[in-house]
């Protein structure tokens, strides 16, 4: 990475021993199947972050003062499997240091490693998967560590909730939990989807955010853009509620595929990352020494997204 500290913040806020937050860049693009360039995503994100105001108006906070440590990038790329293993090890290492761990990709196969690490540390984990694509293939192009398989393992081992889905292979229906899947065409006409999704979450939530969840009108720079996506303020509204009502234990953001002409996508990704941190740390009740509470033991919530007892 070219940047010495995240967003150019002062060194005093960027040291590991002082920071509550860790940011791990993963510039990997080994399995993408259409537009290449997600390996350039972390650098573009960090460059945009350096040009972003660090005061958040909505939360009236400057979250960088909680301390954000920019970790060494995970650059292992000899195979998809070796990359996933390296991401898993790096992520778990920082979780065990009692840090709020965040990861910026890279394409979505990196999330196999991040989710695996969080699921090994937190009991009864909910994975909130925000994406245009289902990513539920067991294997694709000869490997289980493909971007098209990003949350297959999570579907088997965690409480997986999928939001914004609008593209999938018919075979993925056999794996998908329809009651915990919020399709974009349904969300467009049902304003109850946010509350319904949150009700299905366990206390501990990990968010994996594929930037192609956004509509291409506001974020065109991604490897596989799909029409009919999320817009900015509805996304923030949902994320804010999740952070307020649940213990978000970490998150990753993936699939920024920057180009030389349009920098707005890079900046949106930078703002999204900073917003998510601002929501996490805006509470005045957060302890001076961050505690990620990874020993919680919560029962999985199997509520359906359709409450038949609702009266209208």
N, C-alpha and C positions, 0 to 999 in steps of 0.2 A: 504494500500500500504506500502511496506517495505521501499521505497525510501523517504528520507526527502525532497529533491528538485529534480526537473526534471534534469536528466542527471548529477546529482551531481554538478550543477552550484552553484556558491557562493550565500550565503543567500542575498547578496545585490541585486542580480538580480532576486530573487525568491519571493519577498514580493508582496502581492496583490496590495498595493497602488502604487508601482513603476512599476509593470509589465503591458505591453501592451497586453500580451497573457495569456490566461487561458487554462489549460489542465485539463479536467475532465475525470478520469478513470471510466469505467462502467464494472466491472467484472461480467457479466451476461451471463448465458448459459441455460436459462430455456426452450427454444423452439427449439433448434437445433435437427435435425432429423437423423443425421448420426453420425459422429465422435464428441464426446464431448470434451470439454477442452477449449472453447473460454473464459470461465471465468478466465482462467489462463493467457490470452493474455496480459492484462495491466501490470502485474508484469514482464512478460518476455520482453515486450517492454521496460519498464523502466530500467530493468537490462541491456539490450543491449545498451540502450541510454547512460548509464554510461560508456560504453567502446567505445564510438564513438568520433572521433575527432570533435571538435566544430567549426573549421574553414572550411567553404565551399569554395572549390577551384573555382568552376564555377562562383559563384556570388561575390567572394572576400569579403565575409562578415562573421561575427560571430553573428548570429541572436539572440543567447541567451542574448546578451547584451541589446536587446529591453525589456527584462524582461519576464520571463515565470513563472507563478504561478501554482503550482501543487495543484489543489483543492482536497478536500476530495472526495473519491470515492463514487459513488452512488451505494449503496449495497442493496437497496430494491429489494426483490425477492419473496415476498409472492404470487404474481401472475403476469402474463405478463402485465396486465392492470395497476397494481400499479407501476411496474417498469417504464413503459412508462410515467406515470404521474410524477414520481419522476425525471426522466431524463429531461422531459419537463420543470419542475419548476427550476431545477438547471441550465439548459442551459439558460433559459430566464432571470434568476436572474443576470447572469454574462454578458449577452448581454446588459442589461440595466445599467450595471456599465461601459459601453463604453469600453469593452474589446473585443479583437479578440478571439472568443471562439472556442476551438477545443475539440473534444471528442475522446477517444480511448476505443473501446469495447474489449470484449463482442461480442456477435453475433448480426446479423443485425437488429433484432427487436428493438434494442435501438434507431435506426435511426428514428423510428416513432415519438419518443419524441423530438429528436433534430430538425428534419425538421419542426415539428409542431411549435416549439418555434421560429425558424428563420422566418417561414412564417407569424407568427402573428406580427412580428416586421418590416419586410421588405416588401414593396409593390412590386407586380409583380416579385416575386422571381423565378429564374431559379434554379432547382435542377439538378445538373449534377451527374448522377448515373453511377458509373464505377463498373462493376460487370460481373461475368460469367452468372448470373441468373437474370431472369426478375423480380422476387419478386413482382408480380402484383396480387396475389390472394387476393380477398376481405376478406376471412377468410380461416383459415387452422387449422385443428385439434381443432375446437371449439372456436377459438379466432381470432379476427382481429389484435391482437398484436403478431403475429408469424413472425419469420424471413422470411417466404415465402410471407409475406404481407408487407414487409419493405417499399415499395414505392407506394403501392396502393393509400393511402391517398394523396401522392404527385401528383399522376397522375390525381387526381380529382381537386386539389386546387392550383397547381403550374405549371410552364412551365418545365415539366420533359423531360430531354434528357438522353437517356440511351446509354452507350458505352461499347462494349466488350461482348455483350450478346451472349451466345452460348448454353444455356440450359433453357427450359421453358415448361410449360404445354400448350396444345393446347387451353385450355379455356382462357389463358391469352391474346391470340390474340384479343379477343373481347374488352379488356381494353387498349391494347398497341397502341400508336400512331406510326405507322410504319415509317412515315416520320421523326420522331425524335428518331428513334432507329437505332443504328449502330451495326450490327451483326458482330461477329468476322470473319466469312468467307468472308464477303464483305470487311471489313477493310484490310484483307490480300492482296487484289488485287487492292485496290483503295487508292491511296496516297492523295486524296483530302478530306478524311473524317474529318481531324482535322479542316480545315478551314470551312467546311460545318457545323460542329457541333457548332463552335464558333459563326458563323453568326446567328444561331437560338437562341442564348442566349440573355436574357435581361441584363441590366447593372449589377444587383446584382445577384451573383451566390453563392449557397451553394453546396459544393462537399461532396457526400457520397461515400466513397471508400471501397468497399469490396475487401479484399486482394486476394480472389479467382479469381479476374479479371486477375491476373498475371498467366502466364503459370506455371504449377507445376514444370517444370525444374528449375525455379529460386525461386519459393516459394511453396514448398510442404506442409508446415505446416498450413493447413487450413481445415475446417470441411468438405467441399464439393469440392475437387479439380476437375477441368475440363481441358482436353487437349485443346490446340489451343489458349492459352491466350496471353496477352500482355507481351512484354519484357521490360527491364529496360529503355533503352534510348528512345524508342518511347513513353513510358509513360511520362517520364520527359519532352520530347519535347512538348507533348500536354499540360501537366500541366503548363509549363512555359508560353506558349502562352495564356492560359486561365487567368493566373494571370496578365500577361502584358496587356491584352486587356479588361478585365472585373474587376469589384469590387468584388473580392471573399470575402464574408462576414464571412465565417467560414467553417469548414469541420469536418467530422468524418471519422475515419478509424476503420474497424471492421473485425471480423472473423479470427484473428490470433489464431491458435490452436497449441500451442507449444508442442514440445516433447523433451525428455532428450537427444536424440542422435544428432539431427541436430539443430544447433543454427543459421544457416544462414538466415532462414526465420525471426527470431526475429530481426536480425540485419538489414535485408532489410526493415522491417516495421519501425524500428527506423530511418533509413536513409531517407525513404520516408517522414515521418513526418517532419524531420528537413529540407529536401529539400523544402517541401511545404511552411514552414515558411520562408525559405530563399528567395523563389520567391516572397512571399507576401511583405516582408520588404526590398527588395534589392534596391528599388528606393530611390534616394537621396531626392526626393520631398516629402516623407512621413513626415507628421507633427510631431513635437516633442511630442505633446500630441495626441495619436492615436484617430482618429475619424472614427467611423464605418459607418457614413452616412446612418443610418437606416430610414431616413425620405424621401429618394429618391422616386420619383413617376415616374416609367418608364412603357411604353406601352409594352405589351407582343409581342414578335416577332414570327410570325407564318410562317417564310420562310421554304420552303421545302428543304430537303437535296439534292434534285435533281434539279438543275437549268437548265431548258430546253433551256434557251437562251445562254448557254455556247457554245463557238466555240472551236473546237479542231483542 
